[in-house]
Amino acid sequence: MSGVSKDKTLAAGEEPIIIVHPHWKVLVPPIAVAVLIVAVLLVAEVTIPFGKTAPVAPLVLAAVALVALMGYLMIPLLRWRTTMYELTTRRLRVRSGIIVRLGKDIPLSRVTDVSFETGLLDRILGSGTVVVESPGEHGQVRLTEIPHVERLQARLFQLVEDERQRSVLHEGDD
């Protein structure tokens, strides 16, 4: 089985180069809200006089807060975990979706331009947006919240150039 990837969704001879999830900064707002929910719960537990007549009230409050916390944290975490950007030797693959999976593949031979954008916070955290242009229905694809954006953009550009040279060599064989 030499030369065959363990990933059954890749074509023969196709090898994965880079596989990334969105940058971890997308998880900061849900985690901040989770900390806020815990803080509000603790303040409520201490300041609200439940008394002996309502011994179940603190438990109900804690259960409601826990359910809210899990719901608010799990969806973004699952969305982050199930979103994947994969660069292979032949194409750029985007996969996302928690229950319903969405996929988009862009053959490297169709890519006409690769660029990146970073804001101030993105530059500090090492993330950004990769913009891939190709003719046809794909047009311009924006891959947001990419970690190590410059490294991915440079590697993608190099693979696009390698694919162009390979196609020129194959045309010369004809």
N, C-alpha and C positions, 0 to 999 in steps of 0.2 A: 504494500500500500504506500509506496514512496511517492511523494509529491501530492498526496491526497490529504486535504484538510479534514479534521474531525467534524467540522461544521457541514452538515449535509445540504445546507442551503447555498453553499458556494459552488461555483462551476469548477469543472476539472481544470487543474492548474492555477486556480485562483487562490491567493493566500491573503489572510488578514494582515494588515499593517498596523493600524491604530484603531482601537475601540475605546470610546469614551462615553461617559454619561454627562449630562449638564453639570456645570460648575456647582460646587456645594453651596454657593451663596444663595441659590434658590430655596434652600431649606432654612435660611436664617429667619424670615418673617414668621413661618409657622412655629418655629421653636420659640421665638420671642413671645408670640401669643400664648403658647403653652406655658411659659414661665409666668406670664401675666395671669392666666387662669388659675395656676397653683397659688400665686400670691393672693388673688382675690378670695380663693377658697380658704386659705389660712386666716386671712383677716376676718372673713365671715364666721369661721369657726370660733375665733377668739372673741369677737365683739358682739355677736348676736346672742342674747340670753335665751337659750333654748329651755332651760329649766328642767325640772323633773317631770313635767306634764308632757313633754315632747322629746323623749330620749331617742327616738328614731330620726328626728329631723336632721341632726348632723350627718348621720349615715346616708340619708337620702340626698342631702346636699353634696356630699362627697361622691356618691354614685353618679349623680347628674354631671358633676364637674369632670369625673373620670371619663364618662361616655363622650362628653363634648371634647375633652382633650384628645382622646383616641381618634375620634372622627376628624378633628382638625389636623392632627399630625399624620395620620395614616394615608390620607389621600395624596397630599404633596409628596410624602416619602415614596409611596408606590408609583406615582407619576414620574418622580426622579429616577427611581430604580428601573422602570420599564422603558424609559426613553434612552435610546442608544444611537450613537453616531459611529458608523464603522467605515473605515477607509481600507479598501482591499487593493490588490494589484490591478484590478479591472474596473472597479466602480466605487461610488460613494453610496452607502446604504444608510437610510434613516428609518428607525423602528420606534414606534411609540404606542401607548395605549395600555390601560389597565385590564379592562375586560375585552374590549374590541381592539384588536391590533391593527395598526396602520403602518404601511411600509412604502417607502419611495426609494427607487434605485436610479442613480444617474451614472450611465456609462462614462468612464473617463475620456473615451474617444469623442464624446459629445460636448465636453466642457470647453467653453471658449475663454472664460476669464475666472480667476480666483482672487478674491481680495478679502480683507478683514477690516473690522471697525472696532475700536475700543474707546470707551469713555474714561474719565479720570478714575472712577472706582474700579472699572474693569482693568485698567493698567496696574493699579495697586495690587489687585487680587490675581492678576494673570489670566483674565478671561476676556471674552469678547464674542463678536459675531463674525462668522465666515459667510461671505457672499459668493455663491457659485452661479455662474451664468452659463446657460446652454441654449441652443436654438430649439424651437418647437414648443410643445405644451409645457415643458418644465419652466422655461424662461429663466427667471431669477429665483434661486432658492436661498433663503436666509436660515442659517443654522445658528441659533442664539444660545448664549450662556455656555460657550465652548471653553473648557479649561485649556491652558497653554495654546491660545488661539494662534499665535504667530508660528509656533512649531507645526501645528496641524496645517495651517495655510501653506507654509513652505513645503511640507511633505506632499500635500495634495498637488501643488503646482509642479513639483518634480515628477510625480507619478503621471500627471497629464502630459508633460513633455516626453517622458519615457514611452507612453502609449502612442503619442504622435510619431515618434521615431520608429517604433515597432510597426505601425501601420504603413509608414513610408517604405520600410524595408520589405514588407509583404507585397506592396504594390510593385516594387522593383523586381520581385521574383516572378510576377505574372508575365 
